[in-house]
Amino acid sequence: MSYHIRIHDRQNDKLYEADIQGDRYILDSLEDQGINLPFSCLNGACTACAMRVKSGKIDQHEVIGLSKTLQDEGYALICSGYAQSDLDLETQDEDEVYRLQFGNFFAKRKRHWFQFGIPIDHD
């Protein structure tokens, strides 16, 4: 099935539109049409290709780098996601999504500095 996708590229202030197939990864379909967006791992493990879903539905059952909570809040990794409807997406800053995904965990951790293999706590 074919779906229409609109992407607002916030970093470059551009709007992309394309028709994509629901049985192919969104990023692959866009690249085939000359729309090049940020990516890194192509495995749904990092947050380089993160998008905010303004409207529509994406199947992300293969994504491992984005919590169910963030998916429910409207974030998606398009390298491993499939369109299930027409979509309106917005690019995100990779660091922003990374902080949302991992920041709460790492912010709570006490830092340990290592010196000659011995952990030393610094305040």
N, C-alpha and C positions, 0 to 999 in steps of 0.2 A: 504494500500500500504506500502511496506517495503522500507526503505532508509538506506544507509550506512552512518555512522557518524564516524568522527575522531576528537578526542579531545586532544589537547596538554595541559597537566597540568603543567603550568609554575612553580607553587610553589614546585612541587615534581619532576620536570623534567621527566615526564612520558608521553607516548603516548598511548591513548586508542582507540580501534576501535570496533565497534559493528554494528549490523543491528537492526533497530528499526522500529516500526509501526507508521504511521502517525496519527493514531487515538488515541494515548496515549501520555501523557505528556513525554517529553524527559527524564527528571530526573527519572521518574518511570521506564521507559524502561531500562535505564542504570543500575539502582539499581537491577532490576530483573536479570541482567546479571553479577552481582557482581562488577560493577563499581560504587564506592562510591565517590561522589563529594560533596563539601560543599553546605549546604542549611540551612534554618532556618524556615521561616514561612510556606512554601509550599502553599502560596496563591498568589504569584506574587506581594507581597507588599513590601518586603525588597530587598536588593541587594546581599544577601549572595550567591545566585546561578548564579550570573551574568557571562555571557560569551561574548566574542567578536566573531562575526560571520565573519570568514575569507572568506567563500564562502557558498552559499546555501541560502535557505529561510525558515524562521520560522514564523508560525502563532502565534501572540501574542495578539489576541483580548481579552483574559482574564486577561492580565497583567495590574496591576494598579500602580505598583511601579517604572515604567520606562517611562519617557516621550516619546512621539512620535518622538521628535527630536533625542534622544539617540537611539531609535530603528532604525531610518533612518540612523544614523551614524554607525550602525552595532553592537549594543549591544542587548543582549537578556537575559531574565530570564527563565531558562530551566525548572523550577518547574511548570510553567504554559504555556509553549510553546509547539507547535506541529511541527514536521518536515514536510516540504512541498517539500523537495528535499534532495538529499545527502548533508551532512553538513561537513564543516571543521571549528571547534570551538577552542577557546583558553580561558583558565580560566583567570579570572581577579581578582585583589585584591579587596575585597569587599569595602574597604575604598575608593579606587580610583573611583569606579562607584558611590558610595554614594556621594562623593564630586562633581562629575560631575552632578549628579541628583539634589542635594540639596545645594551644596556649594555656588553657586552664590546667591541664595536667602538668606541664613543665613549669608553670608559674608557681605551683604549690610545692615543687621539689626544692629541697635544701641543696645548695650547690656544694660540691666537694671538689677541692683542688688537689691535685696529685703532685707529690714531690718525691722523686726517687722511688716511685711505686707505693708510697704510703699516703693514704687519704688524709687530708688535713682540712678541717672545717674552718672557713673564714666567714666572719660576720660582715 
